[in-house]
Amino acid sequence: MASRADSFASNISLANFSKATELKNRIWFTIGALIVFRFLSFVPLPGINASALTQLADQTRGGVLDMFNMFTGGSLERMSLIALGVMPYITASIVVQMASALHPTLAAMKKEGTVGRQKLNQYTRYGTVFLCTIQGWFLAAGLESYGASSGIAAVVDPGYMFRIGAVISLVGGTMFLLWLGEQITSRGIGNGVSLIIMAGIVAQFPTFVSNMASGYSEGSIATGILLGFIVMVVGLILLISFFERAQRRLLVQYPKRATQRGMMQADRSHLPLKLNTAGVIPPIFASSLLLLPLTITQFAGNSLDTESTTGGALQTVLQYLQHGQPLYMTLYAVGIIFFCFFYTAVVFNPEETAENLKKNGGFVPGIRPGKRTEEYLDYVLTRITVIGAIYLTFVCVVPEYMIAQTGVPLFLGGTSLLIVVNVTVDTISQIQSHLLAHQYGDLIKKAKLKGRLR
């Protein structure tokens, strides 16, 4: 028979939400912080001509900057104070994570516990400032040169003073977003940086719905295409929700230990291996590499001589690397599969995991501790990564194929859907955890009250 605590835990619902005061305060704080983020995305950099910038943004559609603009909620297109968003922090954290897996000194620092993680976080912040400085300088210089080559004055007063002011503003905007994300993590609900990225993506949803509705009313979008997009998005959301929570749980057994009553009992636990260990990193890396030549060409502007051999060859390659082209989708799929295996190998170390199990006396039933356990973990991880890579490739390539066939721009691509669904599921899980803790707190208070009455 289930206990009263179990019945409380199984009946978690939002009906008890009104009683959880702390949870409501955390949610309101998170909403307020995201509103501040959206307000900042409309504050332009000093010295920017907003109307000319809109014309330049229309000429650079389809490049890697367009993808980063999606992650920043349109801040890059408007060249606001937070135009770089949190992408420099994401890049720096990936670099530090890879370095800690490859460099012996950083690997030893990672094993130091809380102190080591704090040092690595500090290195990540230093790397964020460095990347923001470099990206901000090239962004300001490229904006000046690109505007001049196109005959559009995107900068009111170009020069070194504008570049220095832009770099300081961009670095300050990104570091403020990091601080805001940390406040959301500690005082709100969910991972702050992930929520900021998701808020930037979701902010473009009303514009997309409006464009789809106007296209359908004007007759440019057929009913079948509209229904096909809706079915595809719903199906991909369900598929992502299933695969992102899928795990291969390896049984780990520990030696028998004496209990308080003198009985010998063997402890068992599970080692969860996620089907998609790499997360959203593979599609981001693959698309960034493929869109980099197009972005460089767009910034080159009129300086690219298409009559020359090099210019003509580059122009031909760019035509085959356009969105929806067979070569682009093939290389995109290959890049996703490659980065799935590469990043999984960086994140998960079978040798270290096998060594930790051996030190704690744990073993996989039927597998010898040590080298055999390491080989078995690598065997299992490789095979589930194959399934995860196929899943990621399907989720990311299908929207590209649909866009190429219909010609309808879909802002929710595979990468965007992965981020939105993952962050939403994680946030809902944290809300349920807070509700569960609140219900257990009420149960403990009632038990103490009954004990006093007795």
N, C-alpha and C positions, 0 to 999 in steps of 0.2 A: 504494500500500500504506500502510495506517495505521501511524503511528509508535507507539512504546511509550507515549508520553504520551497519544496519542489513545485507545489501547485502555484505558488506565487511566481516562481521563475517561468513556468510554462504558460502563464497567462499575461505575459508582458504585452501591453498595448499602449497606444497613445491616450487612452482614457485616463491613465494615471499621470499624464504629462502636466496637468494643472497643479498637481501637488508637489512636483519636483521644482522647487524655487531656484536651486543652484543651476539646474540644467537650463531653465528658461533664461537666467542671467547670462549663461555662457553662449546660448544661441543668439540672444540680442546683441551681445558684444561682437560675435562673429559677423552678424549682419551689418552692424555699424562700421566695423573695420573694412568690410568689402565695399561699402558705400564710399568710404574715404578713398579707397583704391580707384573706384570708378570716377570720382571727382578729379583725382589727380591725372587721369588719362586724358582729360580735356584741357589741362593747363599747358600751353605751348612753351617751347624753349624761347629765351630772349633772342630777338633778331630774326625771327622766322616769318616769312610771308605766307600766311595760311592759304590764301586762294591759289597762289602759284604752286604750293606744295600739293594741293589736291590734283592739279594737272599732272605733276610729276608722278604721283602715286598711280594714276590711271595708266601711265606708260610702262610701269614696272610690274604689271600683273603676271603672275605665274612663276616668279622667281623665288629664291629662298627667303628674301625679305617678306614676301607675301605670307609665307608660312609662319615666320617669326611674328609678323603683325597679327596673325590669328591668335597666337599664344599671349600676346600683350593686350588683347581686346581692342585693337585699332589704335593703340598708343603710338606705334611706330609710324603708321600712316599719317597721323596728325603731328608727329614729331613733338610729343609732349615731354614733360620732365621724366616720366618713367618709360620712355620709348624703348629702352633696352629690356625692361621688365626684369624678371628673375632668371632669364636664360643664362647670363654670365655666372650666376651662382650654381645653376644646374651643371653647366660645363665644368666649372672649377671643382665641384663635388665629385663629378665623374672622373676627372683627372686625378684627384687626390685618392679616390677609391682604387683606381687602377694602379697608381703608384704604391699604395700601401700593400697591394697584393704582389707587386713585383720587386720593390726595393726592400732589402733586409732591414734597414734602420726604421723605415716607416711601418713595416710589418711587425717589428718588435714593439714599436710605440702603440700599435693597434691592440696588442695583447695586454697592455698595462691597465686596461679597464677604463674607469671614468676619466682619470687624468690623461690617459693617452687619447681618448676620444675628444676631450676638450682641446688638446694640442692640434689634432687633425682638423677640428672645426675651425680653429684659429687660422691654420694654414689655408683652409678653404676660403675664409673671408679675405685673407690677403690676396689669394688668387682671384677672387671676385673683383676686388678693387683694381688689380692689374688688368684684368680682361675688360672691365668697364672703361678704363682709361684708354686702352688701345682701340677698342671698338668705337668709343665715343669720338676719338680723334679722327679715325678713318671715316666715320659716318658724317662728321661735320665737313671734312675736306671733300669727301665724295659728293655731298649735297651741293657744295659750292661749284665744283667742276661739272657735275651733271646738269645743274641748272644753267650754267653758262653755255655748255655745249648744246643744250636744247633751246637756248634763247629765252629761258624763263628764269627770272630772278627769284629763286626760292629763299635767298638770304638777303636781308635788307642791306647790311653793311658787312660784306665778307672780309676776312682777314684773320690774323692770329688772335685778336681779342675775342672775336666771335667763337673761334675754335676752343680757346681756353675756357670761356664762359660756358660753352656747350658741354665740354668734358666735365667741368665741376658740377654742373646741373645734373647731368646724366648719372655720374657717380653717386651724388647725393640722393637722387631719386631711387636708384636701385638699392642702395643701403637702407633707405627708409622702408622700402618694400620688404627687405629682409627682416628689419626690426618689427614691422607690422605682422609679418608671418610668424615670428617667434611669439608675439603677444597673442595671436590667435591660437597657437599651439598650447600655450600655457594657461590662458584665461578663457579660451573659447572652445570650440568643438572641431575636431579633425586636425589634419596637418595643414599648417598655415600657408606654406609655400604652394602646396598642391591646390588648396582652395583658391588661391590668387590666380593660378593658371587656369583653373576650371572657370572661375568667374569671368576671365577675359574671353574664353571660348564661348560660354553661354550668353555673354552680352550681345553677341552678333546673331543670336537666334531670332529675335523679333524682326530684324531686317531681312533675314532669309525667308521667314514665313511671309512677310509682306511682299517680297519679290515673287515668291511662288504663287501667292494668291493673285497678284496683279497679272502675272503671266498666264495663269489659268483663265482669268476673266477676259483677257484680251485674245485668248485663243492660241497663243504661242506655245503653251504647254498642254499637251493632250491629257485626257482623263486617265488613260492607261499609264502614262509616264508618271503622273502624280501619285496614283495608287501604287505603282511599282516602287517609287522612292519611299513611300510610307512603309510598305511591307519590308523593304530592304533594311531600313533604319531600325524598325522594331525587331526584325530577325537578328540583326547584328548585335543589338543591345542584349537580347536574351542569350545569344551565343557567347558574348564577352562575359556576361554575368556568370555563366556556367563554367567556362574555362578558367577564368581568373581565380575562382575559388577551388578549382580542382587540384587535388594533391595526391601524391603517392606516399602513403604512410608506411614506413618501414618499422617493423616490430623490433624494439630494442629491449633486451632482458638483462637484468642485473643479478648478481649473486644473492643467495638467501641471507637475510639478516634477521637477527633476533628482535622480536617485538617486546612490548612491555609485559605481556603475559608469558614470555619465555618461548613463544612459538616461532618457528623458522618460516619466513615468508619471502618469496621472490618478488622483486619489484619489476614491473613492466611499464614501458612507455613507448611512444612512437616518435620517429624522426620524420617530420613532414617535408617532403620535397615538392615544391610547387611545379606545376606543369609549365608555367611561363615564368621562369626565374628572371629573365632579362627585362620584363616589364615593357615599357614603351620606348626604351632606348634604341632597339634595332630599327624601327621605322623612321625615327627622327634622324639617326645617323645616315641611313640609306637615302632618304629624300634630300637631306642637306648636301650630300656629295653629288647627287645627280643634278640638283638645281644650281649648284655653284657656278658651272660654266655659263648658264643662262644669265645669272645675276651679274657676272663680270662683264659679259657682253652688253647688257643693258646700261651699266655704268660707263662703259667705254663710249657708247653713243656714236657720234659721227666720226670718231677717230678710228673706227674699225673699217678697213679697206676691204670690201667684199670682192674687188676685182683682182686682188693679189691671190697667190696660191694658198697662203696660210689663212687669209681671211675667208676665201671661198670654202676651204676645207672645214674651217670652224663653223661657218654658216650651215654647211651640210650636216655636220654632226649635231648642231643645235636643233635642226629640223627633225631629226630622228629622236632627240631627247625631249621633245615636247610632251606635255601631259596627254596621256591616252595613246601614244604611239606604241607599237609592239615592242620596240627595243627598250623604251623607257620602262614599260611594265615588266619586261623580262629582267632587266638589270635591277629594278626595284625589288622584285621577288628574290633574286639571288643575294642582293645586299642585306635584306631582312634575315634570310636564312644564315648568312655568314655571321652577322653581328649577334644573332641569337646564340650561336655556339661560342663565339668569342667572348661576349659579355658574361655568359653563364660560367665559362671557365675562369673568368676574373673574379666573379662574385662568390662562387662556391668552390671551396678547396677540399676535395675528398680526402687528401692526406691529412690535413689538419683536423677534419671531423673525425676520421678514424683514430687519430692519436688521442683526441679528447675522450672518445668513447673508451679507449683502452685504459687511459689514466683513471677514469671513473669506474672501471670494472664492468662496463657495459659491452654487450656483444650482440650481433645479429644472429638469431638462431640458425645453426647449420653453417655459419661462416666463421672462420678463425679470426680472432682480433689481429689488428696490425695491417700488414700488406694485403692480405686477402680481403679484409673489410674495405680497404681503400679501392681495390679493383672492383669489388662488388658495387660500391657506391658510384664509381665512375661508370660502370656498366648500366646501372639503372638510370642515372642522370642523363646519359647520352641518349637513351631510348625515349625517355619522356620529353627531352628537348626536341627530338625529331617531331613529335606530335605538337609541341608548343610552337615550333617554327612554322609548321604547316598551318596551324590555326592563325598565327599572326599574319602570315602571307595572305591567307584567304580574306581576313578582315580588312586588310589594307588595300589589296588589289581590286576587290569587288567594287568598292565605290569609285575607284579610278576608271574601271571599265564602264560602269554605268554612266559616269560623266562624259566619257569619250563617245559613247554610243548615242546619248540623248542630247549632248551639248548644253545641259542644264548645270550650272555651277552649284555644287553641294558643299556648303561650308563645313558640315560635319563629315570629315573624312575618317579613315580608319584610325589615325593617330588621335584625332580629337575625340572620337567615340571611346577609345581606350582610356584616355585621361578622364573624361567626364564620368564614365561608368565606374572606373576604379575609385575615384575620389568620392563619388556618391555612395557606393557600397561601404567604403571605409567610414564615412561620416555617419551613415545609418547604424553601422555596427557600434560606433562609439556612443551614439544616442541610446541604443538599447542597453549598452553596458552601464550607462549612468542611471537609466530607469531600473535596471536590475539591482544596482547598488542601493538606490533609494528604497526599493521594496524590501530588501534585506534589512536596511536600517530601520524601517518601520516595524518589521517583524521582531528585531532585537529589542526595540523600545517596548513593544507590547509584552514580550517575554519578561523583561525586567519589571514592568509594571505588575504583571501577575505574580511574580515572585515576591514583590513587596506586600501585595494584598494577602498572600498566604502567611 
